[in-house]
Amino acid sequence: MTSLASLKAAACHVAPVFLDKTATTAKAIDLIREAAANGADLVVFPESYIPAFPIWAALWSPLLNHDLFEAMVHNSLYPAGPELAAIRAEAKRCGVFISLGFSERSEVSAGCIWNSNLLIGDGGDVLVHHRKLVPTFYEKLVWASGDGDGLRVADTRIGRIGALICGENTNPLARYALMAQGEQLHISCWPALWPTRPPAGGGNFDNVAANRIRAGAHSFEAKAFGILCAGYLDAGMRDFLLARDPAVASILDETPRGATLFLDPTGSQLGGMLQDEEGILYADLDLNCCIEPKQFHDVVGYYNRFDIFDLQVERRRHQPVRWQDESGAPSPWPSIGVERIAAE
């Protein structure tokens, strides 16, 4: 009998070097090396790890944040830039798969950025490049909307890997699109904290409960392992924000922190979790455990009615312009970010 793969996953519950893409890239490489030395096959990073999650959009009016937006843009990464090239080279050097949350910079706009996630293969190749479909709540003040091009599951030697960013795990259609590609390892990446109310107002968003519910539902429905990887608020980031406005101390200190943990294909938690300390969490995952639960509910197999339900997903990378001319000759301008349609 041929068995499915077994692997060791590493989820990095870590802070960036706040708004410093070069230093955060170096830290990421150190973490990849540490995880690989500990036998990891897959290394996962939090949402927008490079250069940081733009928490300031929750703290102050956008009228006061122009300099922070500019810093975020300058420290966001071009897909073909040196930072991602270095991380891809490290994936190849260490022979590991990497899921990296990063803020992506547009090649054709001075100020357009996306909340993106890259799945990198153990040979350094890019397997999936995903942009968050819809920035959530105050994130709309920072990031543009993504598209369906990244709704892909990579079929690798360690299993079929898919990923969604933060609130996308609330979207049942996005989740189903990954389930329908045979996903066995589902990565969900999250920020260190996500304030929705001042502490005195009560009813703040509970990161641990909300993320656990969404990721648990996906593992249960997909019969896939869940890897929840949240960021960490360190002293450097806290000090930076408090130096700008000491009044936000209570928001930073009393908003529930995100947690990093693993789930099995029934949605049950595997081992412990990291929340209040920085570090790497490991788990050994046996994909054969995905088989038995499919007997109970296989929502992309027998436990569906394809004659009743029909999902269509537009999976095209959006570009700002598609050129059409009589000759179909190449444009003299850089082609990055545009799509040419040859004249019929």
C-alpha positions, 0 to 999 in steps of 0.5 A, spaced: 500 500 500 502 506 498 502 511 503 501 519 503 507 523 505 509 525 512 512 531 514 515 536 519 512 543 519 515 549 523 510 555 524 514 562 526 511 566 531 515 572 530 515 579 530 519 583 524 524 588 524 518 593 524 518 597 517 525 594 515 525 590 509 532 588 509 533 587 517 526 583 517 529 579 510 535 577 514 531 575 520 527 570 516 533 567 513 536 566 520 529 562 522 529 558 516 536 556 517 534 554 524 527 550 522 531 546 517 536 544 522 531 542 526 528 537 521 522 542 518 520 540 511 515 546 511 517 553 514 511 558 515 511 566 516 505 570 519 501 575 515 505 581 512 511 579 515 515 583 511 516 589 513 510 589 518 502 589 519 500 596 518 497 596 525 497 604 525 491 604 520 487 601 527 490 606 531 490 613 528 486 617 523 489 616 516 490 624 516 495 622 521 498 616 517 501 619 511 508 618 513 507 611 515 504 609 509 510 612 505 514 608 509 510 601 508 511 602 501 518 603 501 519 597 505 514 593 501 517 588 496 517 587 489 516 580 486 523 580 482 526 584 488 533 582 492 529 580 498 525 575 495 530 572 491 534 571 497 529 567 501 528 563 495 535 561 494 535 560 502 529 555 500 533 551 495 539 551 500 536 548 505 531 544 501 525 546 505 518 549 502 516 556 505 510 560 506 511 567 506 507 573 508 509 580 505 507 586 503 508 587 495 509 593 491 507 594 484 511 595 478 507 600 475 504 604 481 508 608 486 503 607 491 499 601 490 501 595 495 498 588 496 497 584 502 500 577 499 503 570 500 508 566 497 509 559 497 516 557 495 518 550 493 524 546 496 528 548 489 527 555 490 521 556 485 515 560 486 509 555 486 503 560 488 503 567 488 497 570 492 494 577 493 489 577 499 482 578 495 479 583 500 483 587 505 479 587 511 476 593 515 481 598 516 486 594 512 483 598 506 486 604 507 493 601 506 492 595 501 489 594 494 484 588 493 487 582 490 485 577 484 483 570 484 490 568 480 493 565 487 487 561 489 491 555 487 493 549 491 501 546 490 501 539 489 508 537 492 512 532 495 510 533 502 503 534 500 498 539 497 499 545 500 494 551 500 494 558 503 489 564 505 490 570 508 487 572 515 480 574 514 480 570 507 479 564 512 472 567 513 470 566 506 467 559 504 467 560 497 475 562 497 476 556 502 472 551 498 476 553 491 482 550 495 478 544 498 476 542 491 483 542 489 485 536 493 488 541 499 491 537 505 495 542 508 492 549 509 496 555 511 492 561 515 497 567 516 494 572 521 497 579 525 499 579 532 493 583 534 487 586 530 484 591 535 477 593 533 475 597 539 478 601 545 479 596 551 474 601 555 469 599 549 468 592 551 467 587 545 474 587 542 475 582 537 478 575 540 483 573 535 484 566 538 477 564 538 475 567 531 481 564 528 481 558 531 473 557 529 475 559 522 481 555 521 478 549 525 472 549 520 476 549 514 480 543 517 474 539 519 470 541 512 477 539 508 479 534 512 486 537 512 491 539 517 491 546 519 497 551 520 495 557 523 501 562 524 500 569 527 505 575 528 508 577 535 508 584 537 515 585 540 518 591 544 521 594 538 514 595 535 511 597 541 516 602 543 515 605 536 508 606 536 508 609 543 513 614 541 508 616 536 502 616 541 503 614 548 495 614 548 495 607 544 498 603 550 492 600 553 490 598 546 496 595 544 497 591 551 489 589 552 487 587 545 487 579 545 494 576 541 494 572 535 496 565 537 500 560 532 498 552 533 496 546 529 490 543 527 488 535 525 484 534 519 478 533 524 479 540 527 482 538 533 488 542 536 495 538 535 499 540 541 500 546 544 500 553 541 505 560 542 501 566 543 505 570 549 512 569 547 516 569 540 519 562 537 518 557 532 512 551 533 513 544 530 509 539 529 509 532 525 504 531 520 501 524 517 497 526 511 494 519 511 490 522 517 486 525 512 483 519 509 479 516 514 475 523 515 473 523 508 468 517 509 464 521 513 463 528 509 467 529 503 464 536 500 468 535 494 466 528 493 460 524 495 458 529 500 456 534 495 450 535 489 454 538 483 447 538 480 445 543 484 451 547 486 456 550 481 462 554 483 465 558 478 472 562 479 475 567 475 483 566 476 486 571 472 491 576 474 488 583 474 493 588 470 491 595 469 491 595 462 491 590 456 494 593 450 491 592 443 494 594 436 493 593 429 500 589 429 501 586 435 508 588 436 511 589 442 510 596 446 517 600 447 515 601 454 516 596 460 511 590 460 511 589 467 504 589 469 500 589 463 498 584 458 498 584 451 492 582 446 494 580 439 490 583 434 485 578 430 
